[in-house]
């Protein structure tokens, strides 16, 4: 959804890190998205990096399950910015 938001706003990035920087600059620092969701996105980004590139990094139910409702709320905010309805089943 961050990529869709960037495309919609004519922002270009060749890397995930660049996209993260653009999101922070144009949406977190401007207050369009809360700092709490900015921190969440940063944490999710780090988790993705660890999951993809660290050989011995496992996610467990106890650490992931509490984050799910917060991520759904973040996705709702992004969907509103993009202008689509997000299904949160």
ZIFENCOR-V391867 format. One record per pair of residues at least 4 apart in sequence whose ideal C-beta (glycine too) atoms are under 8 Angstrom apart, sorted by the first residue. I is the first residue (numbers start at 1). GAP is how many residues later the second one is. D is the distance in whole Angstrom. If there is no record, write none. Layout:
BEGIN
i->I gap->GAP d->D
i->I gap->GAP d->D
END
This chain:
BEGIN
i->1 gap->4 d->6
i->1 gap->74 d->6
i->1 gap->77 d->4
i->1 gap->78 d->7
i->1 gap->81 d->7
i->2 gap->4 d->6
i->2 gap->17 d->6
i->2 gap->18 d->8
i->2 gap->21 d->5
i->2 gap->39 d->7
i->2 gap->76 d->7
i->3 gap->4 d->6
i->3 gap->16 d->6
i->4 gap->4 d->6
i->4 gap->78 d->5
i->5 gap->4 d->6
i->5 gap->18 d->7
i->5 gap->22 d->7
i->5 gap->73 d->6
i->5 gap->76 d->6
i->5 gap->77 d->6
i->6 gap->5 d->4
i->6 gap->6 d->7
i->6 gap->7 d->7
i->6 gap->13 d->6
i->6 gap->16 d->6
i->6 gap->17 d->7
i->7 gap->4 d->8
i->8 gap->74 d->6
i->8 gap->75 d->8
i->9 gap->17 d->7
i->11 gap->8 d->8
i->11 gap->11 d->5
i->11 gap->15 d->7
i->13 gap->5 d->3
i->13 gap->6 d->4
i->13 gap->8 d->8
i->13 gap->9 d->6
i->14 gap->4 d->6
i->15 gap->4 d->7
i->16 gap->4 d->6
i->16 gap->29 d->7
i->17 gap->4 d->7
i->18 gap->4 d->6
i->19 gap->4 d->6
i->20 gap->4 d->6
i->20 gap->21 d->7
i->20 gap->22 d->7
i->20 gap->25 d->6
i->21 gap->4 d->6
i->22 gap->4 d->6
i->23 gap->4 d->5
i->23 gap->5 d->7
i->23 gap->10 d->8
i->23 gap->15 d->8
i->23 gap->18 d->7
i->24 gap->4 d->5
i->24 gap->5 d->6
i->24 gap->14 d->6
i->25 gap->4 d->6
i->26 gap->4 d->6
i->26 gap->6 d->8
i->27 gap->5 d->5
i->27 gap->6 d->4
i->27 gap->11 d->8
i->27 gap->54 d->7
i->28 gap->4 d->8
i->28 gap->5 d->5
i->28 gap->6 d->8
i->28 gap->7 d->6
i->28 gap->9 d->8
i->28 gap->10 d->4
i->32 gap->49 d->7
i->33 gap->4 d->5
i->33 gap->5 d->6
i->33 gap->44 d->6
i->33 gap->45 d->8
i->33 gap->48 d->7
i->34 gap->4 d->7
i->34 gap->43 d->8
i->35 gap->4 d->6
i->36 gap->4 d->7
i->37 gap->4 d->6
i->37 gap->36 d->8
i->37 gap->37 d->5
i->37 gap->40 d->6
i->38 gap->4 d->6
i->39 gap->4 d->6
i->40 gap->4 d->6
i->40 gap->27 d->8
i->40 gap->30 d->6
i->40 gap->31 d->7
i->40 gap->34 d->6
i->41 gap->4 d->6
i->41 gap->33 d->7
i->42 gap->4 d->7
i->43 gap->4 d->6
i->44 gap->4 d->6
i->44 gap->27 d->7
i->45 gap->4 d->7
i->46 gap->4 d->6
i->47 gap->4 d->6
i->47 gap->12 d->7
i->48 gap->4 d->6
i->49 gap->4 d->6
i->49 gap->5 d->8
i->50 gap->4 d->5
i->50 gap->7 d->4
i->51 gap->6 d->6
i->51 gap->8 d->7
i->59 gap->4 d->6
i->59 gap->5 d->5
i->60 gap->4 d->7
i->61 gap->4 d->5
i->63 gap->4 d->8
i->64 gap->4 d->7
i->66 gap->4 d->8
i->67 gap->4 d->6
i->68 gap->4 d->6
i->69 gap->4 d->7
i->70 gap->4 d->7
i->71 gap->4 d->6
i->72 gap->4 d->7
i->72 gap->16 d->5
i->73 gap->4 d->7
i->74 gap->4 d->7
i->75 gap->4 d->6
i->75 gap->11 d->5
i->75 gap->13 d->7
i->76 gap->4 d->7
i->76 gap->10 d->5
i->76 gap->12 d->7
i->77 gap->4 d->7
i->78 gap->4 d->6
i->78 gap->8 d->7
i->79 gap->4 d->8
i->79 gap->5 d->5
i->79 gap->6 d->6
i->79 gap->7 d->3
END
